[in-house]
Amino acid sequence: MNSRVKFLVVMTSACLVALLLLGAVLGKSTAPDNAYRHLAVFSEVLSRIKSEYVEEPDMKSVTVGALSGLLESIDPFASYLSADQYKEYLKKKDAHQAGVGLILSKKFGYMSVVDAIPGSPADKAGLTTGDIIEAIQGVATRDMPLAYADLLLRGDPGSTVELSVMRVRRPEPQKITLTRAVVTYPPVVTKMLADQTGYIEPGALSPARLSQVAAGLAQLRKQGAVRLILDLRHSAAGPPEDGVALANLFVDNGLLAYVQGQKSPRKDFNAEPSKAVWKLPVAVITNRGTAGGAEVAAAALLDTKRAQLVGERTYGDAAIRRAITMDDGAAIILSVAKYYSPSGKAIQDTGVTPQNVVAEAEPAIEFDEEGEPLKPETPEVKKPLEEDPLLKKALEVLGAAPAVQATLK
């Protein structure tokens, strides 16, 4: 399908979405009739494309493209899978295969990097939040279902996958080859900084890692910590409910979050006093790679005024997703309920913006002519405090001594 047809597909999708949204606002009691009227417009546009376009278009591609555009416009994590793709998805979704460590969403029709898991093949190649994956194994990701892209990235350990990438720091397209590996998350980091300041970096969230965080908090308290920095940068893996549990370690009462959808009644998540283990001052660091459960925790600590947030607006991803099967065997994977902050903000829609906005310095990565990183910044190479503006600001808002010098190991 050439670029002109693709443009028509995108415009068709955008018009349909606009019409449906307008119908939702104006329709009220006549909403069903309005919806059918807008769908009739959509059908007419498709008919005009078929009959009037300069050449006979592939209507299957046009329709699939329109569906993908429609889903992306309301949910960047949604997918439309054909019957064959859905069968493959069901067969492989729980298989323990190697991967490259990318967490993806859809943006502008292509795959956008939410985050690269620290230490993963993608991270070592310098991929970061906001990079665009144009193609996987030579297959364009334009209109590719998100769930199917995840399948293409997985395979046997040691096998390779070729990506065409547009990087945030180097926008011209480049081809890179990643070697799949069994991706493991870095261990929870717990340490004492100077001036009686504790530091914890959970990385991914899971029940086991939350137990490690709780143990780390107790350890820091015994070592004399009177304030804490909770570093949630590049924490994009972990379900929203684990974010609620993380927030509960610091909040002993009140609403932490709630979840609600069109067909899902509201469910509140309230703090359990017995699970709160840290009552001293807290600063939370976030960046563009903070997503999912980590965002739920950050929003709870912000809205309950339990912590000062420092850093960048988070990515925006906290929802319950389900596969909904169609009559022809196809399926859509869609958010059916969203997580809300205590103040009522849908985290997936707005992200979480700190009170103290500080931009994170870009990693110093040099690339050769082929787009390969010459000196990738690995998780073992961390900047000293004076070169980490977010950590320095977190110490400042906690009232720690400004002359503190520390290196995160």
C-alpha positions as CSV (number, residue, x, y, z in Angstrom):
1,M,0.0,0.0,0.0
2,N,1.6,3.3,-1.1
3,S,2.0,6.4,1.0
4,R,-1.0,8.1,-0.5
5,V,-3.3,5.3,0.5
6,K,-1.7,5.2,4.0
7,F,-2.5,8.9,4.3
8,L,-6.1,8.3,3.3
9,V,-6.3,5.5,5.9
10,V,-5.0,7.7,8.7
11,M,-7.3,10.5,7.7
12,T,-10.3,8.2,7.5
13,S,-9.5,6.8,11.0
14,A,-9.1,10.3,12.4
15,C,-12.4,11.5,10.9
16,L,-14.2,8.4,12.2
17,V,-12.9,9.0,15.7
18,A,-13.8,12.7,15.6
19,L,-17.3,11.8,14.5
20,L,-17.8,9.2,17.2
21,L,-16.5,11.5,19.9
22,L,-18.8,14.3,18.7
23,G,-21.7,11.8,18.7
24,A,-20.8,10.8,22.3
25,V,-21.0,14.5,23.4
26,L,-24.1,15.5,21.5
27,G,-26.0,12.2,21.2
28,K,-27.1,11.7,24.8
29,S,-30.3,9.7,24.5
30,T,-30.0,9.3,20.7
31,A,-26.4,8.0,21.0
32,P,-27.1,4.7,19.2
33,D,-28.6,6.4,16.2
34,N,-25.7,8.9,16.0
35,A,-23.2,6.1,16.2
36,Y,-24.8,4.3,13.3
37,R,-24.9,7.5,11.3
38,H,-21.2,8.1,11.9
39,L,-20.5,4.5,10.9
40,A,-22.5,5.1,7.7
41,V,-20.1,8.0,6.9
42,F,-17.1,5.7,7.5
43,S,-18.6,3.1,5.1
44,E,-19.2,5.8,2.5
45,V,-15.5,7.0,2.8
46,L,-14.3,3.5,2.3
47,S,-16.6,3.1,-0.7
48,R,-15.3,6.4,-2.2
49,I,-11.7,5.2,-1.7
50,K,-12.5,2.0,-3.6
51,S,-14.4,3.6,-6.4
52,E,-12.6,7.0,-6.8
53,Y,-8.9,6.4,-5.9
54,V,-6.4,6.6,-8.8
55,E,-5.8,2.8,-8.6
56,E,-7.6,-0.2,-7.1
57,P,-6.6,-0.3,-3.5
58,D,-6.2,-3.3,-1.3
59,M,-9.4,-2.9,0.7
60,K,-8.3,-5.4,3.3
61,S,-5.1,-3.3,4.0
62,V,-7.2,-0.1,4.0
63,T,-9.7,-1.6,6.5
64,V,-7.0,-3.1,8.8
65,G,-5.1,0.2,8.7
66,A,-8.3,2.1,9.6
67,L,-9.0,-0.3,12.5
68,S,-5.4,0.1,13.8
69,G,-5.7,3.9,13.6
70,L,-9.0,3.9,15.4
71,L,-7.6,1.7,18.2
72,E,-4.4,3.8,18.6
73,S,-6.4,7.0,18.8
74,I,-8.1,5.9,22.0
75,D,-5.5,3.5,23.4
76,P,-1.8,3.4,22.5
77,F,-1.5,-0.1,24.0
78,A,-4.4,-1.6,22.0
79,S,-4.1,-4.2,19.3
80,Y,-6.2,-5.6,16.5
81,L,-5.2,-9.2,15.6
82,S,-6.5,-11.1,12.7
83,A,-7.8,-14.7,13.3
84,D,-4.4,-16.2,12.3
85,Q,-2.4,-13.6,14.3
86,Y,-4.6,-14.2,17.4
87,K,-4.1,-18.0,17.2
88,E,-0.3,-17.4,17.1
89,Y,-0.6,-14.9,20.0
90,L,-2.5,-17.4,22.1
91,K,0.0,-20.1,21.3
92,K,3.1,-18.1,22.2
93,K,2.0,-15.4,24.7
94,D,2.9,-17.5,27.7
95,A,5.9,-19.3,26.2
96,H,9.2,-18.6,28.0
97,Q,11.2,-17.2,25.1
98,A,14.2,-14.9,25.0
99,G,13.7,-11.3,24.0
100,V,15.4,-7.9,23.6
101,G,14.0,-6.1,26.6
102,L,11.7,-3.6,24.9
103,I,8.4,-2.3,26.3
104,L,6.4,-0.8,23.5
105,S,3.3,1.3,22.7
106,K,1.9,2.7,19.5
107,K,2.6,6.3,18.4
108,F,1.9,7.9,15.0
109,G,1.1,4.4,13.7
110,Y,4.5,3.0,14.6
111,M,6.0,1.2,17.5
112,S,7.3,3.6,20.2
113,V,9.7,2.6,22.9
114,V,8.2,3.1,26.4
115,D,11.5,1.8,27.9
116,A,14.3,-0.5,27.5
117,I,14.9,-2.8,30.5
118,P,18.3,-1.9,32.0
119,G,21.0,-4.3,31.0
120,S,18.9,-5.8,28.2
121,P,20.1,-6.1,24.6
122,A,17.9,-3.1,23.7
123,D,19.4,-1.0,26.5
124,K,23.0,-1.9,25.5
125,A,22.2,-0.8,22.0
126,G,21.2,2.6,23.3
127,L,17.5,2.4,22.7
128,T,15.5,4.7,24.9
129,T,12.0,6.1,25.6
130,G,10.6,7.8,22.5
131,D,12.6,5.9,19.9
132,I,10.5,4.7,17.0
133,I,10.8,1.1,15.7
134,E,10.0,1.5,11.9
135,A,10.4,-2.2,11.0
136,I,11.1,-5.6,12.6
137,Q,12.8,-8.2,10.4
138,G,12.1,-6.0,7.4
139,V,8.3,-5.9,8.2
140,A,7.0,-2.3,8.6
141,T,5.5,-1.7,12.0
142,R,3.0,0.8,10.4
143,D,-0.4,-0.6,11.4
144,M,1.3,-3.7,12.9
145,P,-0.6,-4.9,16.0
146,L,1.3,-4.1,19.2
147,A,0.9,-7.6,20.5
148,Y,2.2,-9.1,17.2
149,A,5.3,-6.9,17.4
150,D,6.0,-8.3,20.8
151,L,5.8,-11.8,19.3
152,L,8.2,-10.9,16.5
153,L,10.8,-9.7,19.0
154,R,10.8,-13.0,20.9
155,G,12.6,-16.1,20.0
156,D,15.4,-18.5,20.9
157,P,18.3,-17.3,23.0
158,G,21.2,-16.3,20.8
159,S,19.1,-15.7,17.7
160,T,19.1,-12.3,16.2
161,V,16.4,-9.8,15.1
162,E,16.9,-6.8,12.9
163,L,15.3,-3.5,13.6
164,S,15.0,-0.3,11.7
165,V,15.0,2.5,14.3
166,M,14.5,6.3,14.4
167,R,16.3,7.4,17.6
168,V,15.4,10.4,19.7
169,R,19.0,11.6,19.6
170,R,19.6,10.7,16.0
171,P,16.4,10.9,13.9
172,E,17.6,9.4,10.6
173,P,16.6,5.8,10.3
174,Q,19.2,3.2,11.2
175,K,19.3,-0.6,11.1
176,I,20.5,-2.4,14.1
177,T,20.7,-6.1,14.9
178,L,20.0,-7.3,18.5
179,T,20.8,-10.7,19.9
180,R,17.9,-12.2,21.9
181,A,18.6,-13.1,25.4
182,V,16.8,-14.2,28.6
183,V,16.0,-10.7,30.0
184,T,16.3,-10.3,33.8
185,Y,15.7,-7.2,35.7
186,P,18.5,-5.6,37.7
187,P,18.4,-6.3,41.5
188,V,16.7,-3.9,43.8
189,V,19.3,-1.2,44.8
190,T,19.3,-0.2,48.4
191,K,22.1,2.0,49.8
192,M,22.9,4.9,52.2
193,L,23.9,8.2,50.8
194,A,25.5,10.9,53.0
195,D,23.6,13.1,55.4
196,Q,21.4,10.2,56.7
197,T,19.7,9.8,53.3
198,G,18.5,6.4,52.2
199,Y,18.2,5.4,48.5
200,I,16.1,2.7,46.9
201,E,15.7,1.8,43.3
202,P,13.1,-1.0,42.8
203,G,13.4,-1.3,39.0
204,A,10.5,-3.5,37.9
205,L,7.7,-4.2,40.3
206,S,6.6,-7.6,41.5
207,P,5.5,-9.1,44.8
208,A,8.9,-10.5,45.4
209,R,10.7,-7.2,44.6
210,L,8.2,-5.3,46.9
211,S,9.2,-7.6,49.7
212,Q,12.9,-6.7,49.0
213,V,11.9,-3.0,49.0
214,A,10.2,-3.4,52.4
215,A,13.3,-5.2,53.8
216,G,15.5,-2.5,52.4
217,L,13.5,0.2,54.1
218,A,13.9,-1.6,57.4
219,Q,17.6,-1.9,56.8
220,L,18.0,1.8,56.0
221,R,16.1,2.7,59.1
222,K,18.5,0.6,61.2
223,Q,21.5,2.4,59.5
224,G,20.1,5.7,60.6
225,A,18.3,7.0,57.5
226,V,16.0,9.9,58.4
227,R,14.9,10.6,54.8
228,L,14.5,8.5,51.6
229,I,14.8,8.8,47.9
230,L,12.6,6.4,45.9
231,D,14.0,6.2,42.4
232,L,11.4,5.1,39.9
233,R,13.2,6.0,36.8
234,H,13.0,3.4,34.0
235,S,10.5,1.4,36.1
236,A,8.1,0.4,33.3
237,A,7.4,-3.3,34.1
238,G,5.0,-4.3,36.8
239,P,1.2,-4.3,37.0
240,P,-0.8,-1.4,38.5
241,E,-1.8,-3.4,41.6
242,D,1.9,-3.7,42.5
243,G,2.1,0.0,42.3
244,V,-0.7,0.2,44.9
245,A,1.3,-2.1,47.2
246,L,4.4,0.0,46.8
247,A,2.6,3.2,47.7
248,N,1.1,1.4,50.8
249,L,4.6,1.0,52.2
250,F,4.7,4.7,52.7
251,V,1.0,5.6,53.3
252,D,-1.0,4.2,56.3
253,N,-4.5,5.5,55.5
254,G,-6.8,6.8,52.8
255,L,-7.4,6.2,49.1
256,L,-4.3,5.2,47.0
257,A,-6.0,4.6,43.7
258,Y,-9.1,3.3,42.1
259,V,-10.0,1.5,38.9
260,Q,-13.1,2.0,36.7
261,G,-14.3,1.2,33.2
262,Q,-17.4,1.5,31.1
263,K,-18.6,-2.0,32.2
264,S,-16.3,-2.3,35.3
265,P,-17.7,-0.7,38.5
266,R,-15.4,1.4,40.5
267,K,-13.0,-0.4,42.8
268,D,-11.1,1.6,45.5
269,F,-7.7,0.6,46.8
270,N,-7.2,2.0,50.3
271,A,-4.1,1.9,52.4
272,E,-3.8,-0.8,55.0
273,P,-2.1,0.6,58.1
274,S,-0.3,-2.6,58.9
275,K,1.6,-2.6,55.6
276,A,3.1,0.9,56.0
277,V,6.7,0.6,57.0
278,W,8.2,4.1,56.3
279,K,6.8,7.2,57.8
280,L,9.8,9.6,57.4
281,P,10.2,12.1,54.5
282,V,10.3,10.8,50.9
283,A,11.2,12.2,47.5
284,V,10.3,10.2,44.4
285,I,12.2,10.5,41.1
286,T,10.4,9.8,37.8
287,N,11.2,10.1,34.2
288,R,9.7,9.4,30.7
289,G,10.4,5.7,31.3
290,T,8.3,5.5,34.4
291,A,5.2,3.5,33.6
292,G,2.6,1.1,34.8
293,G,2.7,0.2,38.5
294,A,5.4,2.7,39.2
295,E,3.1,5.5,37.9
296,V,0.3,4.3,40.2
297,A,2.7,4.5,43.2
298,A,4.0,8.0,42.1
299,A,0.4,9.3,41.7
300,A,-0.7,8.0,45.1
301,L,2.3,9.5,46.9
302,L,1.8,12.8,45.1
303,D,-1.9,13.2,45.6
304,T,-1.7,12.1,49.3
305,K,1.0,14.7,49.8
306,R,3.2,11.9,51.2
307,A,6.2,12.7,49.0
308,Q,7.8,15.3,46.8
309,L,8.1,14.2,43.2
310,V,11.1,15.2,41.1
311,G,11.9,14.7,37.5
312,E,9.9,14.3,34.3
313,R,6.3,13.5,33.4
314,T,5.8,9.8,33.4
315,Y,4.8,7.8,30.3
316,G,1.1,7.2,30.9
317,D,0.2,3.5,31.2
318,A,-2.0,2.1,33.9
319,A,-5.0,0.0,32.8
320,I,-6.6,-3.4,32.8
321,R,-6.5,-4.9,29.3
322,R,-8.4,-7.9,27.9
323,A,-8.6,-9.7,24.6
324,I,-12.1,-9.5,23.1
325,T,-12.8,-12.0,20.4
326,M,-14.7,-11.2,17.3
327,D,-17.1,-13.4,15.3
328,D,-14.5,-14.2,12.6
329,G,-11.9,-15.4,15.1
330,A,-10.0,-12.1,15.2
331,A,-9.6,-10.2,18.5
332,I,-8.9,-6.8,19.9
333,I,-6.8,-6.3,23.0
334,L,-8.2,-3.2,24.6
335,S,-8.1,-1.3,27.9
336,V,-11.4,-2.1,29.6
337,A,-10.7,-0.2,32.8
338,K,-8.3,2.6,33.8
339,Y,-6.5,3.3,37.0
340,Y,-7.1,6.7,38.6
341,S,-5.1,8.7,41.1
342,P,-6.8,9.6,44.4
343,S,-7.6,13.1,42.9
344,G,-9.5,11.4,40.0
345,K,-6.9,11.7,37.1
346,A,-6.7,8.8,34.6
347,I,-3.1,7.9,34.8
348,Q,-3.0,6.5,31.2
349,D,-4.4,9.7,29.9
350,T,-2.4,12.3,31.8
351,G,0.7,10.5,33.2
352,V,2.1,11.9,36.5
353,T,3.8,15.3,36.5
354,P,6.1,16.1,39.4
355,Q,5.9,19.3,41.4
356,N,9.6,19.7,40.8
357,V,10.0,19.3,37.0
358,V,13.7,18.6,36.1
359,A,14.8,17.3,32.7
360,E,17.0,14.2,32.7
361,A,20.3,14.6,31.0
362,E,20.6,12.5,27.8
363,P,23.0,9.5,28.1
364,A,26.4,10.1,26.5
365,I,26.2,7.5,23.7
366,E,28.2,7.8,20.5
367,F,27.1,6.0,17.3
368,D,29.1,4.8,14.3
369,E,27.9,5.2,10.7
370,E,25.8,2.1,10.9
371,G,23.9,3.4,14.0
372,E,25.7,1.0,16.4
373,P,26.6,2.4,19.8
374,L,30.4,2.9,20.2
375,K,30.4,3.3,23.9
376,P,27.0,2.3,25.3
377,E,26.3,3.5,28.8
378,T,25.7,0.3,30.7
379,P,23.8,0.0,34.0
380,E,27.1,-0.4,35.8
381,V,28.3,3.0,34.7
382,K,26.4,5.6,36.8
383,K,27.0,9.4,37.0
384,P,28.2,11.0,40.2
385,L,25.8,13.1,42.1
386,E,27.0,16.4,40.6
387,E,26.1,15.1,37.1
388,D,22.7,13.7,38.1
389,P,20.4,16.7,38.2
390,L,17.3,14.7,39.3
391,L,19.0,13.1,42.2
392,K,20.6,16.4,43.2
393,K,17.1,18.1,43.2
394,A,15.6,15.2,45.2
395,L,18.3,15.7,47.9
396,E,17.5,19.4,47.8
397,V,13.8,19.1,48.4
398,L,14.4,16.6,51.2
399,G,16.6,19.2,52.9
400,A,19.8,17.1,52.7
401,A,23.1,18.9,52.8
402,P,23.9,20.5,49.4
403,A,27.5,19.4,49.5
404,V,26.6,15.7,49.6
405,Q,28.8,13.8,47.2
406,A,27.8,10.3,46.3
407,T,28.1,7.9,43.4
408,L,25.4,5.4,42.7
409,K,27.0,2.0,42.2
